[in-house]
Amino acid sequence: MTKQKDKIVLMVAGLIIGFLAILLMLKGNPGNMGLCIVCFIRDTAGALKLHTAPVVQYLRPEIIGIILGSFIISLATGEFKVRGGSSPALRFFMGMMTTIGALVFLGCPFRMVLRMAGGDLNAWIGLIGFIAGVFVGTLFLKRGFSLNRSHSLNKAEGLIMPVFQVVLLIMLVALPSVLAFSEEGPGAAKAPIWLALVVALVVGAIAQKTRLCQAGGIRDVIMFKDTTLLWGSITIFVAAFVMNLVNSKVNFALEGQPVAHTEHLWNILGLFIVGLIATLLGGCPMRQLVLTGTGNTDSAITLVGMIIGAAFAHNFKLASSGAGTTEAGRTATIIIIVVLLVIGTMNSRSQSKA
């Protein structure tokens, strides 16, 4: 397709996804959190008893559905290609750091857009950090940042994560007694299982076919002056804002926002981490789920890192809450930024010309 056609497709995709995300919120998901990849990974980690924070434990069908939606569409279109082996240890720990940074902010890039569409001014402030993180990531890319090439793997490697999602879905529907469930808080706010699963299957399929990525859109503008991919995020915002407006869910304010805090510096730095890592790894948290569904084991390793990072964040009190950040979370944020700058430098080879 031409770039113009790609842009139109992404705009339509964004409108659909933005509408569906707010639909999930209206049907029971937490406020300004119709879809949040990191928040829902955190809830899933809690449901699997990897952490014991009682208010964020629920095996989210949305995570399952996005991976399976991508898996099904990639199988149907011949795009399921198993590959991996690119610096798995680094990807695992960068996945952990992504989750920690996102939970300092209280949301992934997708939730950032939804919070912005709900009038949460803290998310607009956090956007500064996200853009800055992507920008720094592009500087490393221009210097030749690389985590080494992936290579073709046995098909069974790529099937592990989609099959595991089916197992989790069976547990959620048929064996809920083996899981932990929140009785209050964000983890207790949920849309019906069938609706969440169907929406996520659609979102996963659309995101796979359009290559939708919040970080990728900003990266392309910075590096190539290409706005094509960015239009997906813009129209997600537009659809979510209109849906919120129609349903009287827009509240332009800093205070009193659902599952959010007003500590601006840490909102900025938390999303700086997420933007930087997403650029270095080639995709934001949602993109990692989608790539996992296509047989990319590098993204699957990143996803496992995100799950462990969510457990780590709550077990060691790194995650923020509506009351604000924690001392441990602030300390971890600074350490992670330093570590990422070291990783970026050590894995770059200057491409500059005299």
N, C-alpha and C positions, 0 to 999 in steps of 0.2 A: 504493500500500500504506500501511497505517497504520504508525506508528512502531514498534509492537510487532512487526509482521511484518517490517519493515525490519531490526530488531534481530536477529530469528531468522535471517534470510537472511545477515546479516553474520557472525553467530556460526558458522553452518555453513560459510560461505565461508572464514573464518579457520581453522577446523579442517582443512579440505581443504588450504589453502595451507601451513599449518604442517606437516602430514604430508608433503606433497610436497617441501617444502624440505629436511627432514631425510632423506627418501628419497634425494635427490640427493647429500647429504653421505655417506650410507652407501654409495652406489654410486660414490663417487670424488671428489666435490667437496671442497674444503678444509674443515678442521675449523671448526665454527660458521659455515660459509659455504656452506650449501646453495644459498642465493640471496643475492647482495649486488649491488645495481644498480651502485653506484659502483665496487666492486672489479672487477666484470665489464666495465664500461665501460673501466676502466684496462687490463685484460687485452686487450680488443679493440683499444684504441689501440696497445698493444705489438705485437699481431699484425699490425697495419697499418703497423708500423715508424714510428709517430709518436713513440715513445720507444724506448730501447734497453736498458732494465732487463731483464736476461736471465731473471729469475725470475717475471716477471708479463707473459707474452706468450702469449695464446691467444684466438682468435676465439670468444667464448662464444656458443653457440646459445641460451642463456637470454635474452640481450638481443634477439636476432632474434625468438625465439618470443613474448615478451611483446608486442612491437609488432605482430607479425602476428596474434596471438590477439585483441588488441583490435581490429585492423583488420577481421578476418573477422567477428567478432560485431557490430561496429558497422555493417558493410555489410548483414548479414543482418537487422538490426533497424531499419534506416533511420536510424541515429544517426550515420552518417558525414557530417559537415558540415564543409566546408573553410572555415576562418576564421583570421584572424591580422592582423598589422600593428600589434600593441600593443607599442611601445617595443622593437623587436628588438635594438638595440645593448645596452640595459640588460639584457635577458633573456640575451643571449649571455654577457656578463661575469658576471652573477649565476650562470649555469650553471657557468662556470669556477670561481667562488669556492665554489660548493657542493662541487665535487669536491675542491678543495684542503682545505676544512674537514673533509670526510669522510675524506680520506686522512691527515690529522693524527690523527684518532680511529682510523682503520683500519676504516671501514665506514659504510654508509648507515643510515638509520633501520630498515630491514628487517633488516639484519645486527645492529644493536643489539639488536633483540628476540631474534634467534636466539642471539646471544652470551649474553644474559640467561638464555635457556632452557637453555643449556649450562653455566650456573653461573659464567660469567665476571663476577666482581664489578666489574671495570673498566667493563663496559657499564652496570651499575646506577649507578655513579658518573657515567658519561657521560650517562645519562638526565636527570640534574639539569640539565645544560647544554641538552639538547634541549628540555625543558619550558620552561626560561628563555627560550630563543630564540623558541619559539612564543609565549610570553607577551608578549615585547617586540614581536613581529610584530603581535599583536592590538592593542597600544596604537597602533601606526601605522594599522592598519585603522580603528580607532575615530576616528582623526583625519582620516580620509578618504584614506588612501593609495591611489593609483591609478597604473597604468602605461598609462592611456588605453584606450579601447575597441578591441576587435578588430572586423573587418568581414569580410563574405563575400568569398571569393577564388575564382579559377578552380580547377576540380576537380583539374587537373594538379598544382597546388601541394601539395595534400594527399596525392597519390599518390607523390610523390617519395621520401619516407622509407620507406614500406612496400615499394616496388619495390626500393629500395637494399638492404633487408634480404634480399630474395630473391637479389640479386646476391651479397651476402656469404655467404649459405648455399651458393650454387653454388661460390663460391671455396673455402669450407671443405671441401666434400665432394669436388669434382672437381679443384680447382686448389690443393691445400694447399702446393705448392712455392713459391708466390708470397708466402706468409705466413711470419711468424716464430712459432716455437713454443718455449716454455720446456722445458728438459730436467730441471729441478729447481725446487723452490719451489712456491708457490701456483699459478702458471700451469701447472704440469705435473700438478696434481691435478684430475682432471676425470671426470665421469660420462660414460657413452656418449653420443655425439652424438644418437642417435635419442631416448633417454630424456630428455635435457636439453631437446630441442626440444619433445617432446610435453608434458612438464610445463609448460614455459614458455607454450605455446599455451593450455593450460588455465588457468594463472594469469592470463595476459593477458585472457582472456575473462571470467573471474570478476571480476577487479579492475575491468574496464570496466563490467560490469553493476551492481556493488555500490558503485562510487565509493570503494573502499577506499583509505585514505591515513593513514599514521601521524601526520603533522602535523595533518591535518584533524580527526582524532578528538580530539586535545588542544585544538585551536582551538575546536571546537564546545562542549566542556565549559567552557572559559574564557569564551567570548563569549555562549553561549546556554543554558548549563547542560544541554546535550543530550549524553547518553552514547551515542547510537545508533551513530555511526561508530566510536567508540572500541572497541566490542565486537569489531570485526574484528581489531584488533591484540591484544586480550586473548586471544582464542581461538587466534590464531597462536602466541602464547606458550604457551598450555596444550597445544596439540597437539605443538609442538616439544619442550616439556619432557617430556611423557609418552613421546614417541618416543625422546628421548635417555635417559630413565630406563630404559626397557625394553632399550635397547641398550648400557647401561653407559657412556654418553657424558656424564654430568653430573659436573662437577668444580667444586665451589664453592671458588673461590680467586682471588686476585689474580695470583699468579705462575704461570708455566707454561701460560698459555692460548694456543691457536693464533692466530697472526697478531694479536697484541695487545701493548700495552705498559702499564706501570703508572704513567705520569706523569699523575696525576689532573687537575691544572689544565688540561692541554692536551687530555685527553679531554673535559672539560667544555666548554672553549672551542671545540674543533673541532665538537662537536655543537650548540653554541649557534649557530654560523654556519649549519649545515644547517637547524636549526629555524626560525631567523629568515627565511632565504631561502625555505624551503618555504611559510611562511605568507604572505609577500609575493607569491610567484608563484602561490599557489593550489594547491600540491601538492608532495609529497615526490618524490625521484628516480623511484620506481616510478610514481607518478601522472603524471609528465612523459612517461614511455615510453608509458603507456596512452593519454594524451591525444594523443600523436603519432600513434598508430594510428587515432584517430577523425578525423584530418584537421586537427588543431590545429597550425598552423605556428608559433605562438608557443612551444609546447612543443618542437617540432622544433628551433627555434633554440636553446632552452635545452639540449636534448640535444647539439647540436653544440658548444655552449659547454662542457658537461661533458666531452666527448671531448677537446677541446683543453686543458681544465683538467687532465685526467689526464696528458696528455703533458707539459704545463708542469710539473706537480708532480714528475714523475720526472726530467725533463731538468735541472731546477734544484734538485733535492734538497730539495723541500718536504715530500714524503711521509714519514711515519714508518715504522718497521719494528718488529719484535719487540724490538729493542734500545732503542727509544725514539724521541723526536722529534729533529728536527735544528734547528740554530740558524736556518737559513733558514726552516724550517717554522713555528717559533715567531714569528719576525718577521713572516712573511706573515699568520699568524693575527691578530695585533694590528692590522696594517694593514687587513685585510679587515673586521674588526669596525668600525673607525672609518669606513671607506668605506661600509659598509652603513647605519650610523647617519645618515650624511650623505644617502645615497640615500633612506632612509625619511623624513627630515625634508623634503628638497626636493620629494618627490612627495606630500606630505600637505597637506591643507587642513583646518584645524580644524573639527570638527563639534560642538564643545562648545557648550552653551547657557548663557547667562547665568543 
